[in-house]
Amino acid sequence: MNKVRVAVFGASGYAGEELLRILLRHPNVEITAITSRKNAGEPVSTVFPRYTGSGLTFVAPETEKIAANCDAAILALPHGLAAEFALPLLKAGVKVFDISADFRLKSLAKYLEYYKTEHPAPELLKTAVYGLPERYREDIKTADLIACPGCYPTSSILPTAPLLAAGLVSTRNIIVSSCSGVTGAGRKVDLPYIYPECNESLRAYGVVGHRHTPEIEQEMAFAAGVDELSINFIPHLAPMSRGINSTIIMEAMPGCTLEKIAAAYEAAYANEQFVRVLPAKRTSDTKYVFMTNCCEIGFNLDPRTNKVILTSCIDNLTKGASGQAVQCLNIRFGLDEAAGLI
């Protein structure tokens, strides 16, 4: 079969670097363009020496020219900017996989509230499919625009959705406390993220109004079959390069047991190669998902407080961004879902 021709927009960031790592070893993909305004004309090795010999050179993001030579475009761009490129690419018949937040939220009001600006392409929200394969695989198969989930949401939705759908936990008083590696902030020079500030330091931030909150709430509500719900989301910056560890506390509904939780996970994920559910009472560890596309889930039940306690770990750059985008690409083009990812 012919290879899928893929362009990566915003390839000089951490997500772009991870995309190149995956796509360069992908047996069914040909990278036809990698863009960077700042580095246009330079070989990829000037930014990422590990890719010396790949033959890739950064180009300016000339959408029309690039669209003529690609079947799919992965947008590793800041929110607001991604929509600017998605529109012309879609019109040219290119399948778009967006890693930014531009098309994740279904509510224009929520986008305005959390991103402080009007949505740049509201007409596309109706057609965008949320790119979480374990929940929307069938929709992804025919989508032209796929909105890849955020890293924190991925680590929060995968462990909670089966329990909410099964009615084992309440939709009230949900607490999600997550720790992320520093690459989650993007490849930039900013005082809070330099080594002396992050090393030997674990700190919470954005404890009220973090931009991933409405995305997590939206997908939890969909899973529970309710119009909306509210959570407390408390993100932390952890002194590691990559990885996310989420601890989620939920109220158990009457009759909830460890056996029923395990059965709900079995029903949801028994055939999912990128979700690993641990035996009851074990907790997940970022060490075991490092540079993989896997989400590891642990679960416990505290009868004293009537709380279900979940732990969830992903690599924020792989399952939390680039790996998930490639997983969606594989599904959309009828490839082996694990191609390039294992």
N, C-alpha and C positions, 0 to 999 in steps of 0.2 A: 504494500500500500504506500501511497505517497505520504511524505512526512507533513505534519502540520507546521505551517510557517508562522512563527511567533515573533512579535515585536514587543519589547519591554520599554515602556515609557517611565523615565525616572530611575534609570538603572544604576545610578551612582550612590544610592542610599543603601542602608542595611538590608531592607527588603529586596532591593534590586540585586545586591550581591548574593543574597540567598537564592533568588530566582535563577541567577546565572549558574550557581553551584548545581542546582537541580536540573535545569534545562540542558546544560552542556553534557550531562550524562544520560539524558532522556533518549531512548532509542527511536522515538517516533516524532521528534521535533527538530526543526531547523530554525535557529535564531536568525532572523533576517534584518533586525535593527535593534540597537540599544540606544536610548536617547539620554542626553544630558546637555542642557544649555551651557553650563559652565565648562564642561569638558569636551564639547563637540570638536571633532577632528583629532582627538587624542586616542591612542590605543588603550584598550581597557586595562592593560597592565600598568598604566601610569597611576591608576586609582586602586586597582586590585591586582597586585603582582602575582597572586596565585593563578591568575588566568592568562599568564604569559603563554603565548603559543596558540591561543584560541583563535586568533585571526580577527577578533572583534574590535571594532572602533566605534567610539561614541559619535553619534550624529545629532544634529539639531532636530527638535521635534516637529518636523515638517509633515503634518498629518496626512495630507493628500498623497504625497510621494511615498510615504511609508505604507499607507493603506493599500496601495497598488500591488504591494509585494508581501502581504501577510494575510493569513486566515484568522488569526486571533491576536488581540492586543491585551497585554496585562499592564494595568495602570498602577504603578507604585508611586503615586503622586500625593501631595497634600490635599486635604479636603477643599472643595471649592474649585480647585484647578482641574481635578479629574473630569468633572462634567464638561469642561471646555473641550476636552479631547474626545470624550465619549460620543458626543453628538455627531461630529463629522465621520468618525470611525464607523459608527452604526449605519449612517447613511451610505457609506461605501460598502456595506455588507460584511464588515469585520465583526467577529464575535468579541465582546469586550468583557474582561474580567477585572473588576475594579477593587483594589485593596484599600482604597480610601473609604471614608464614611459617607460619601455623597449620595449613595442610593440604598443605604441600609434601612433608614427609617421610613415608615409608611406615612407618618404624620408630618405635614409641612409645618404645623404649629410647633411640634417638638423640635424639628430641625432649627427653626428660628430661635426657639428658647435656648437651646444648648449650643448652637454654633453662631449665634448672634448675627445672623444674616439671612436674607431670603434665599430659598433654594435656587441654585443656578439653572436647573433644568427640571422643573416639576412635572413636565409632561412624560418624563421617562420613569417616574416612580411607579406608575401603574404596570409597567412591563418588566421592571427589574425583579429578578429572583434572588432571594437570600441564599447565599452560597455555602450553606452548611450541609454537606452531602448526606450526613446521617439522618437528616430530617427532610431534606427537599430534593433528594436525588432525582426523582421522576420529573420534577419541574426543571431541574438543571439540564436535563437531556435535550430540551427543545428551546432553551432560553438564548436570546441574543445578548442580553445584558445581565451579568451576574455580579451581585454585590457581595464580595467576600466579607465574612464577619470580622469584627475586631478581635484582638487577642484576648482581652479580658472577657468579652462576651462568650467566646468559644469555650473558655475554661469554666464559665458559669452555666451556660445553657446545656451543654452535653450531660453534666451530672444531674441537673435538676429536671429537665424536660420529661424523662420517663416517669419520675415520681409524681410530678404534677399531673401528667396525663392519666395516671392510674389512681389519682385521688388519695395517695398515701400521705401527702403533706399539705399543709394549709397554704393558701395564697397570701396570708397575712404574716407580718413580722419576719420577713426573710432578710437575713443579713449575709452579705457576701464580702469577705475580707480577702484581698488578693495582694500578692507580692510579685513585682515584675523586675526583670533584669533591665539594665540601663539602656540597652538597645531599643527598648520600647519607646524611648523619647525621640528616636530618630538620629541620623548621622549629622550632628551639628555641634558647634562649640558654644556651650552655654554653662555658666558658672555652676548651677546646681548639679550638673551631670559630669563634671570633670573628676578625675580620679581622687584628688585629695578630699573632695566633698562627699563622694559616694563610698569610698573604701571604709570599712569598719563602721558603716552607718546604715541603719534601717529606719526609714521614716515614712509616715503617712502623708498623703497630699490629696487635694481635691476631694475631701471627705463629704462635701456637700456640692452637688451639681456637676460631678464629673461627666464628661461627654458620652461615656459608654453606658451610663445609667439607663437612658431611655431605650437603648438597643437591647439591653438585658431584659428590661421590664417588658418590652414589646414581645420578645420571643418566649419569655416565661408565660405571659398572658395567653399567647397563641397555644402553647402546650397545655395549659390548664383549661382552655375553652372559656375564658372570661374576657370581658371587654378591656379591662386594664387591671394592673396591680402596681403596688409600690414596694420598693426595696431600699434598704440601706446598703450602699456600695462604698467600700472603704479601700482604695488602692494604696499600695506602699511601693516605695523605691527600694529595691534590694541590692546589696553589694555584689552583684554577679552580672556577667555580660548579657546572658540570655536565659529565658525560662520564666514561667509563671506558676505560682503555687496559690491556689484559691481554697479557702476554707469557707464553707457555706453552712449556715445554721438555719434550720427550718422546723416548724412545729409539726409534730407527728399527728396525724388524724387517728381517730379511734380505730383500733384493729391493726394499726401499722406494726409490722414486725420485721426483723432482719431478713427472715425468709421471704416475705412479700417484696421487700426492697430488692433482694437478689433476683427474684423472679421477674420483676419489672425491668431490671437491667438485662437479664437474659433475653427477654422478649424483644427489647430494643436493639441490643448490640451483639447478640450471639454471632451474627454473620458480618460484623463490621471489623475489618482488619486494622483500622486505625483508632479503635477505642479498646482499651484494656481495663476491665473491671477487676479489681483485686478481691480476694476473699474478705468476708465481713470482718470488721474491726482492724483492718490494716489501713495504713495511710499512704498516700502517693508521695513521690519524691521526684524533684526536677532532674536529678542525676540520671534517671532512667528514661527520660524523654528527650534528653539533650540531642539536638540536631536530628530529631526524628519528626515524623508527621503524626505521632501517636498522642492521644489523650489518655492519661492514666487516672482512674477513678477509685477512690476508697470510700467506704461508708460505715457508719456506726449509728447506734441508737442509744440514747441516754434515758433510761426509764425514770430516773430521779427528776429530770427537768422536762421530760417528754419532748426532747429535741432530737431530730435527725441531724447528724453531723457528717458532712461530705467533704472530701478533699479531692482536688483535681489539679493535675499538672500537665502543662504543655510547654513546648518550645515556642516562645512568642513569635519568632521569625519563621518557623516552619508551619506547624499546624495553626499557629495564630496569624499567619499572613501568607507567605509565599508558597509553602507546601500545600496549604488548603486551596490556593488559587490553581495550582497545577493539578491537584486532585479534581477540582471542578472542570478544568480544561480536558482532562482525560475522559471524564464522564460525558461532556458535551460532544466530543469528537469520537466517541465510541471506542476509546482505547482501553487497555488494561488500566484499571483505576489506580494501581500502585506503580505504574510506569514512572521511572525517574525518582521514585520516593523511597524505595527500599533497595 
